[in-house]
């Protein structure tokens, strides 16, 4: 049976400047000839496709923190949505704290995405938007409302404020939703992501496993952040890059000597071939 490799993107497979080196591209694609290869990311389908140009992915991808499982040719395998009613309540509760979110939603069955946000933006959101200025799926609203099928709701701001907001929303919805509060490495603030309770990488791994039909013991996963630990717990081999969070390194079976900027994943895959 083929071995399976699934990697996180940001700060794991991608370099910090969001590029993929020729060494990583060549090593990965060579491995894909005889292995099952895919990714697990918080990124959208559209952004993932931009980053993975000329990268061979031969299994469904875990996207949007596990809220979407889809193939490169846009076949939807599984979705975990936040509905409009719940989304609108989250928006209104956040407004009481003086903060509005970004909302990633599914516009139609062709995987067209909608990126909704308020006209009222904080300094961190303005910085984030600089990376999306050329995208064509913006939905800027003076009275922000959720769509019917929302993948995730994301706040950017100061840690103390977002921690208070997370506790507040959790009091309303309890474990009916998933809450991820973590540092935002690119902008230098914190982000709070709110998702369907089953939207995570571990549920995504199970969906991909069922669809492809592979043995989790033959699965190797790569990651750097706490949202990767669910994958680590399921996989036969869990690998943390050198720049991973310390808690993630402790949860991994293998900690690599290389960082994402040093092509850590590719070096590991190359060592398997040469070993």
N, C-alpha and C positions, 0 to 999 in steps of 0.2 A: 504494500500500500504506500502511496506517495506521502511524503512529509509535507506539513503545512506550516507556512510562515505568515504571520500577520503583524504588521507594524503600525504603531502610532505615527503620525506625520510630524507635527510641530515639535521641534526640539528633540526629535528622535531620528526620523528618516530625513526630514528636510534640514538643510543648514539654517542658521539663524537669519540669513538674508532670503530665506524661502526658496533657495535654489537646490538642485540636485546635481551633484558632480558627475562627470563622465565615468569615474571609477564606480560610483554607486549605481548609476544607470546600467552600466555594462555587467556588473556583478549580479545585480538583481535579475536582469533579463536572462542571463545565462542560467541562473538558478530556476527560473520559471519554466524552462524547457522540460524539467522532470519533477517539479514540485508544485503544490498549490500555493499561490501567492496572493495576498490581499492586504488591505489597510483598514485601520480603525481610527476615526478622527472626529473631532468636533466640527470640522469644516462642512460646508454645504457640498452638494454634488457639483455645482458649477465651479466653485473654487478648487475643489479636489481635481477636477479634470484639467484645470489650468496648470496645477503643480505637477501632475503626473503625465505630462506630455512625453510620449515615447517610453513610458514605463509599462511593462507587461503586467496586467492584473487579470488573473484567470479564475477568480472566484468573486462572489458578491462582496461589496464593500460595506463596511459599517460606518455610516455617516451621521453627522449631527448628534454625536454622543450616543448613538444607538437608536435614535428616533426614526432613522431611515436605513433600511437594508436594500441595496440596489446594485445591479450589475453596471458595467461601464456602458452598455448599450441601452441603458435606461429602463431595464426591466425591474419593477418594484417587487421585492420579495416580502418585505414586512414594513409596517409603519406603526409608530406610537405617537398619537397626537394629543395635544391639549385642545379641548373644544373651545368654541367662541365664548360661551358663557363664563367658563372658568378663566379664560384669558382676559376678558373684560374686567372681571373682579380683581385679578392681579394688577392690571393697569391702574384701576381706581385706588387700590390700597397703596400702591407705590406712589401715586400722586400725593397722598397724605404726607409722605416723607419728602416731597418736593423733587421726585425723580421719576423719569419715564424710561421704559426699556426699548431695546431693539427686539423685533419679533420676526423670526424666520418661519415662513408658512409655505404650504404647498398650494400653488395656484391652480394646477390642473394635472391630469394623469400623465402628461409628457415630462414631468419632473421640472416644470417651470416654477421657479421659486419667487416669492415676494418678500422683500426686506422692508418692513414697516418701522417707522419711527416718528417721534413727535417733532414739531417745529421748535420745541423747547429742549435744548441739548445742553449737557454740561461739558466742561472743558475736555474730559476724557473721551466722551462720545465724539466730539468734534475731531479729536486726534485719530480715533478709530476710523471715522468716515473718510479720512484722507486716503486710506488703502482701498476704498470702494468707490471712489469718485467716478470711475469709468464704467461701472456696472449699470446695466439697464433694467434692473428689477427693483429699483427704489420706489417706496410708497410713503412719501412724506405727508404727514397729516397734522392739521391744527387741532383736531380732536381725535387722538389716537384710539383706534378700536382694533380688536383682534379679528382675524379671519376665521373661517370655519375649521380649517385643519392647520394647526400651529405646531411646528416641530419643537421650537424652544423659545423661551422668553429670557432675554439677557440684559442685566443691568451692569453698567460700569460706574465705578465711583470709589469713595474712600471705604476702607475696610470696616470701620466702626458703623457707618451708616448702613452698609449692605448687610452686615451681621444682624443689626436690629431689624431690618426689613425682612430678612430670611426668617427670623424667629416669629415675626408678626404674621407672615403669610403661612408659616407652618402651623400656627395656632388655628388658623381658619381651615386649612385643608389637610393637616396632619400628614400621614404617610400616603395620602392619595397622590402626592406629587414627589418629585425628586429635586433636591436642592444641592447645588454645587457652588461653594464659595472658595475662591482660590486667587492667588496673585496673577495679574495679567503681565506677562513678561515683555510684550512689545510696547505697551503704552506706559507701564509703570504705576498702575493702580490695582484695584481688585475688580473681579467680576463675579456676579451671582447669576448662575444659570438655573432656570426652572424648567423641568421636563416632566413628561408622563412618568409615573412611578416605575415603569419597566423599561424606560429608555436609558440604557447604559451599555457599555461595551461588553459586559458579561452576558447579558441577554442577547446582544448582537452576535457574539461568538456562538451561542447555542443555535440561533437562527441559521447562521451560515453553515454550521456543522450538520444540521438537519437537512438543509437544502443540498449540500454537496455530498454528504454522507462520509465524513471522515472521523477518525478516532482522535479524541481530544488528547490522548497520551502522545500522539505524534505531532501535536501542535506546539510550535515555538512562537512566543509573542515578544514584542519589543516595546518598551515604553519609558517615560520619564516622569510622569505626574500621577497624582493620586487617583485620577479617573481611569488609570490603567491597571490598578490593583485587582479589579474584578476579573480582568483577563488573566492576570498572573495566577489567580487562584484556580482557574479552570485548566490552564495549559499544562502540558507535560513538562515544558521548559519555559521559564520566564526570564527575560533578559532586560536589565536596566542599563542605559547608557551612562557614561561617566558623569554627565551633567545632570543626572536625575535627582529629584528630591531625595533627601536622606531616608525618609520613611519608605520610599519606593525601592531604594536599594536594599533595604532590610527585608522587603517582601520578595525580592527577586532571588532566583536560584543562581543566576550568573550576573555579575557586575562587570561591564566592559571597561577596558583601560582607555577607550577612545570616547570623545564627545560626539555630538551630532555634527559639529563643524569639522570633525576629523573622520567623517564617514564611518561611524561606529557600526551601524547595521551591516554595511557592505564588508567591513573587515571581518566581522563575525561569520558572515556567510562564506567569505573567501577561505576562512580557516577550516570550515567544514569540508570544503572541496579538497583542500590541500592536506587535511588530516588523514 
